[in-house]
Amino acid sequence: MTWSARGATWIILAVGVSGAEPAVAQAVRKPDAHAATSTATIEGLVRDISCAMQNLTTSATKFNLQCALQCAQHGSPLIILAKDGTLFVPISGSTPDSSQRDRLLPFVGKYVRVSGTIFERGGTHAIAINKIEELKDVHLITDAQ
């Protein structure tokens, strides 16, 4: 198990004398580590995170537009749902992070092409957006329940 605190990465080692004795956790400091990154272009639907996580029948091209708009208006975090089901959390790419919400609001319910830096950690995907554009030729079914 690892965790990061104040820029340092720590690894927990379990140490025991025999299989019958409880393990004792020790923290060993390791040099600073960074999340895996790559530069990429992704395509997907800008929408709220809630429905994308809870309703597995929704997809990047089949969703309820009114629900997505209402959730966004009520402050639900915005994500990009790729066609393969991967969720990308938009981040600024700098520390401290700044909200990308205002940048994404005009694209809620729209299928977009986004280029930027992809960050991956523990199964979570984030993207620091360099460029975002709507793909108007993608057919969306927006009345799905």
N, C-alpha and C positions, 0 to 999 in steps of 0.2 A: 504494500500500500504506500502511496506517496502523497504528499501535499506540499503546497508552496506557501511560504509566509515571508513577507518582506523581501521578495525577490530571490529567496533561497529555496531550493527543493530539498525535501527531506524524504528519506526512505525508512520505513518501519521494518525492523528485523525481529523475528521471533526467535528467542534463544531459550533452550531447555536442556537439562542434563540428561533426562531420559524421557521416553514417550509418555510416562505416567505423570510427570510433573507439569504444572502449568507453564506456558510460555511467558517470558518477560519481554516486554516491548522496549526496544532501544532505538533512539533516533540517531541516524547517521547523516551528517550534512554532505550533500553532493553539489558539484558546481551548478550554477544557474542553468536552468533548462527552459526552452521555449516550446510553445505549441507548434505542431506540424503546420507549415504554411505552403501555399502554392498560389500562383496567379492563374486565374481561370475566368471563363465566361460561362454563366449559367442562365437557364431560361426557366421561368416558372410564374406562378400566380402570387401577387402581393395580397395578403389577407391577414386576418387576425390569427393568433396562435391557438386560441381556445378551441374553435370548431375543428381546425386541422388536427389537433391532438385527440379530441373526444369523438369525432364523427369519422369513422374509418371509411364511410361510403363517399365522402367528399374527395375530390382530386384537384389537380392543377387546372383542369378544364371543365369539371362538373362540380358545381357548388351553388349555394344559395347566396346570391349577391346581396339581397336585403339584409340577411343575417350578418354577412361579413362587414357591410357598411355600418350597421348598428353596433356591432362589437367594437369596431374601430372608433366610432363616435363616443362610446362609453369608456375608451381608454385601454382596451385590450392591446397588449404588445403586438406589433406587426412583424410578419416573417415573409419569407419567400418560399413557397411550396413548389419544389421541382416536380417535373412529370413523373420521375421515379419514386416520389414520395419523400425524398429527403427534405428536411426543413432547414432553412438557412436563416440564422438570426443576424440582422444587419447591425454592424458595429462601426465605430469610427476608425478603428485601427490605431488609435493613439491612447495614451494613458495620461490623465484620466479620460475615460470614454465620454463621448457626448452623444446625445440622443439623435437617432436617424429618423425619428417619427415624422417630423415636418417634411423631410425629403421624400418619404414614402407615401404620405397621405394622398397626394394626387394620383397615385397608382393603385390604390386599394380596389380590388376587383378586376384588375387588368393583368394580362399576361405580358411579362417583360423579359428583356435580355439585360443581364447585369454583368459587368466585368469588374474585377477587383481582386483583392487578396483573400483567399479562403484560409480559415483557421479551423483545425480539427483537434478536438480533445475529448476523450472518453465517450465517443459516439455523438458528440454535439458538433454541429457545423455552424460557422459564422462567416460572414463576408463583409469586408471593408469595401464599400462601393466606390469605385472610381467613376463608372458611367452606368446610367440606367436609361433604357428606352422602351416604350411600349411596342409590342408586336401586334399590330392590328389585324393581321391576316390569320391569327390563330382562332379557330372556332371555339367559343365558350358556351357551355350550357349553364345558364345562371339562375334557373328556377328549381334546381334540384333540392330535395329535402334531406 
